[in-house]
């Protein structure tokens, strides 16, 4: 019975991971005209492995994505707010849509244009600061956040190392959310004693997605960029660097 369960486990693991190492080279078969279509296959390999990761290639789990801490800082003439978000669980990354995946062989760059229909996060918050020069009471509790129609662009620089094409550094990443497409809800803000002020605070934060994303982008670059980099380096193990102009 134990042997049978072991076989089942190995079979299930193989079906998720697939034959990852060198799979990009197998897809390309030295045909540069297939770069874009084979890169789309690469993103699908990332998607199906996001819930488990691929430990042997240092591709970490990304669905859900666990982030210990994020910060939001707002400083303008009317408001100075600092919100810390802890124990963040972010879901929805694996539902990304690939709008474009292009290769610039002259500059040795990969461009990936994605849309994520919805990102959601839960965790705990701690907030303090001032609004209209009035100190707000420090507050903490649970929070929920949703972002819709998230636009993300990754740019990866390719290099030739020991005769192989690799991504050496995490790709650069830009991420945008239109005003009105982010909603943060902090439960029991100010202990429920100041509902009007709580509404103002939520309005100030929700109308400022760009400021929120300033702290979010570096974290996503580390995690999402790292996943793409490590997966590419595994699947491109047998690719002729000349295909990428290297």
N, C-alpha and C positions, 0 to 999 in steps of 0.2 A: 504493500500500500504506500509506504514511504517513497519507494522508487517511482511509483506511478505519479505521485504528487510532484516529485522533483521534475519528471519529464514534462508535466503540464506547466509547471512554473517556467521552465526553460523555453518551452514553446511559446508561451504568452509573452515572455520577455523578448524573444526574437521577433515576434510579430510587431511589437511596438518599436523596438530599436531598428529592425530591419538590417540590411547589409549596408551600414552607414559609411564605414571607412572606404574611401575611394569611389563612392557612388556617383559623384559629380563627373569624374573622369569617364566612368562607364557610360553615363548618359551622353556626354559630349562626343565621345569617340573621335576626338581630335577635329571636330567640325565646329569652327567658330560661329557658324550661322545658327547653331543650336544654343548659344549662350543664354539668351533670355528665357527660352522655354525650360532649359535645365535649371536655371536659377529659380524659376517658379516652383519646380519640384523640390528645390532646397527649402523654400519657405514652407512647403507642405510637410517636409520632414521635421522642421522645427515645430510646426503646429501640433502634429500628432504625438510629439514627445514632450510637450510643455508640462503635462501633468505629472510626468515621472522624472524628466531630465534624462541625461545619458551620462552617468557618473564617470565611465571610463574615458570620456572625452571632455570632462569638466563642463558639460552643458547642464546647468542647474535647472531645477524645477521653476516654471514660470506661471503656472496656473493651479492654484492661486499664487500670487507673488506676495511674499512676506517681507515687509519693510519695518524695521524696529521703530524708526522715528522720522517724521517729516515736520517742517516748520513753515509757518506763514507769517510774514512780517509786512505790515502796512504802515507806511509813514507818509502822511501828507499834511496839508494845513489844518485839516479838520480832525483827523484820526491817527492814532498810533496804537496799533494792535499787534499783539504777539500771540499766536496760537501754536501750540505743539501738539502733534498727533502721534500717538504711540500705539504699538502693537497693531500695525496696519495690515489688513488682509485685503489685497487688491485682486479682483476677479474680472474676467472679460478679455484679457490680452489675447487669448488663443482664438478669439473670433475675428481677428484682423482680416481685412480685405486688402489684397495687393493691387494697388492702382497701376504701379509701374515698377519695373526692375530693369535698370539699364546699366550697361558697361561702357566706360570710356577707356578704351585701350591706349589712347595717347597719353592720358593723365594717370592711368592705372587706378581707376576709381570704380566703385560700385555705388549706384544710387538706388535706394529702395524707398518707394512712396507708398505709405499704408494709411488706411482708415480703420479705426477701431470704433464700431458702432456704439458700444457702451462700455465704460469702465465703472466699476463700483468698488467702494472701499468701506470697511468698517474698522472700528478701533476705539481708542480713548483719546480725549482731548484735554488740554489745560489752556486756559485763556486769561489774559489780563491786558491792561492798557488804558487808553483814554479815547473818548469820542466827544467831539465838540468841546475839548478841553476839560471834560468831566471824567474823572477816574471811574472805571468800571470795576465792579467787584470781581475778584479772581474767581474763576469757575472751572469745574472739571466734570467729566462724565463720559458717556458713550457718544459716538458720532457715526453718521452715515454720510457717504458722499457718492454722487453719480456724475459722470461726465458723458455727454453724447456727441457723436460725430467728431471724435478725436482724430486730428491729422498729425501724422508722424512721418518724418523723413530721416533716413539714416544714410550717411555717406562714409564708405569704408575705403581706406587706402590700402592697395595691394603691394606686396613686396616679394622679392625672390630671395629665399633663405635656404641655403644648402640644396639648391637645385629645385626647390618646391615653391609654389605660389602660396602665400600666407597673408592673413590679416594680422599685423603685429600689435596694433592698438585698438581699443574699443572704438567702433565707428562714432563719428560725430552725429548728434541727434538733435533735431528740432521737433517740438511738439506744440500744437496749438489747439485751443478750444475757443469757439466763439462766445462772446458775452451772451449770457442767457442759457448756455448749454452746460453749466456746472451748478450743482446744487449741493451745498453742505448743510447738514442738519445736526446741530449740537443739542443733545437731549438735556433737559433740566437746566438750561442756561440761566445763571444767576439764581439757581434754586427755585425757579418759577416765580420769583417775587417781582420781577420787572419785565413782563411780557413785551411791552412796547420797546424797551431798550434791546431786548433779545432779538426782536424783529429787525431793528436797525442794524445790529451787529451782523445778522445773517445776510441782510441786503448788501452791506459793505463788502463782506467776503465773497458773496456769490457774484457780484458784479466785477470782480477782479481776478478772473481765471489766469491771466498772464502772470500776475504776481504770485499766485499759488504755484504755478508751474515752474517758476524760477527755481524753487527748491526741489520740485518733483523731477525735473529734467536730468540733473546729474545722477540721481538715484536710478532712473530708468536707463540712462546710458550705461551705467555699470552693469545692471542686470540684463536688460534686453540686448544691448550692444555686446556684452560678454557672451551671451548665448549664441548670437549670430556669428561672432568671431570664432568661437571654439568649434561650433558646428561646421562652419566653412572650412576651417583648417583640417577637420577630419575628412569631410567629403571630397576635398580637393587634393587629397594626398597623392593621387596619381595623375594629376592634370599637368599637361605641358605648359609651363609658364609663358611660352611664346603666344599662346592663345590670348593672353591678357596683355600682350605687348611688353612682356618682361624678358 
